[in-house]
Amino acid sequence: MDADDAPHVANGNYGVLPADVLYNIFLCLPANPLCHLRLVCHSWWSLTPDPLFARAHSSRHPHVAALHCNLQALHVVDLHDKIVVKRLHLGQPGFFLGT
């Protein structure tokens, strides 16, 4: 194989994306998958606790929630991810939580 037939390697970065590219990708992800991706490695985790990232992410993903209450529990549902994000047990039927 001569030099013209050799596969091209992009800048020798071995598949590592620059931090600004990861930052922009992470901004597009919903919160639940983003929390799981933070566990991949320290460099990925280090991008997410920044207050500027949190503000930019929340501006792209407005919080949409629904409440569902039965006699035993109050459920807060994230309509984007279609999951129950918080479950508050009410204790005895007939008693209500106050804030």
C-alpha positions in Angstrom: 0.0 0.0 0.0 1.5 3.3 -1.0 0.9 6.7 0.6 -1.9 7.5 -1.9 -3.9 4.4 -0.8 -3.5 4.9 2.9 -6.6 5.8 4.9 -6.8 9.4 6.0 -6.8 10.2 9.7 -8.4 13.5 10.7 -5.8 15.5 12.6 -4.5 12.6 14.6 -7.1 13.1 17.4 -8.0 9.4 17.5 -11.8 10.1 17.6 -11.7 12.6 20.5 -14.1 15.5 19.9 -13.1 19.0 20.9 -14.8 20.3 24.0 -16.8 23.0 22.2 -18.3 20.3 19.9 -19.3 18.1 22.8 -20.7 21.2 24.6 -23.0 21.9 21.6 -24.0 18.2 21.3 -24.8 18.1 25.0 -27.0 21.2 24.7 -29.2 19.4 22.3 -29.8 16.3 24.5 -32.7 16.0 26.9 -31.8 16.1 30.6 -32.3 12.4 31.4 -29.8 11.0 28.7 -27.5 13.9 29.6 -27.3 12.7 33.2 -26.3 9.2 32.0 -23.7 10.6 29.6 -22.0 12.5 32.5 -20.9 9.1 33.8 -18.9 8.2 30.7 -15.7 10.0 31.7 -14.5 12.9 33.8 -14.0 15.3 30.8 -17.7 14.8 29.8 -18.8 15.3 33.4 -16.7 18.5 33.7 -18.8 20.2 30.9 -22.1 19.9 32.7 -21.9 21.5 36.2 -21.0 24.9 34.7 -23.8 27.4 35.5 -23.6 28.8 32.0 -24.1 25.3 30.5 -27.1 24.8 32.9 -28.7 28.1 31.8 -28.1 27.4 28.1 -29.4 23.9 28.4 -32.6 25.0 30.3 -33.3 27.7 27.7 -33.3 25.1 24.9 -35.4 22.6 27.0 -38.3 24.3 28.7 -39.6 22.4 31.7 -42.9 20.8 30.8 -44.5 18.8 33.5 -47.8 17.3 34.4 -49.1 16.4 37.9 -51.1 13.3 38.5 -52.6 12.6 42.0 -54.3 9.6 43.4 -55.0 8.8 47.0 -51.6 7.4 47.7 -49.1 9.6 45.8 -48.5 12.7 43.7 -46.6 12.0 40.5 -44.6 14.7 38.6 -44.3 13.7 35.0 -41.8 15.1 32.5 -43.8 15.3 29.3 -40.7 15.5 27.1 -39.1 12.3 28.2 -42.5 10.7 29.2 -41.3 9.6 32.6 -42.2 10.1 36.2 -39.5 12.3 37.6 -40.7 12.6 41.2 -43.2 10.5 43.2 -44.4 12.0 46.6 -46.1 9.5 48.8 -49.0 11.3 50.6 -49.2 8.9 53.5 -52.8 8.4 54.8 -55.7 9.0 52.4 -57.5 12.3 53.0 -54.3 14.3 54.0 -52.8 16.7 51.5 -49.4 18.2 51.2 -48.9 21.9 51.6 -46.1 24.2 50.6 
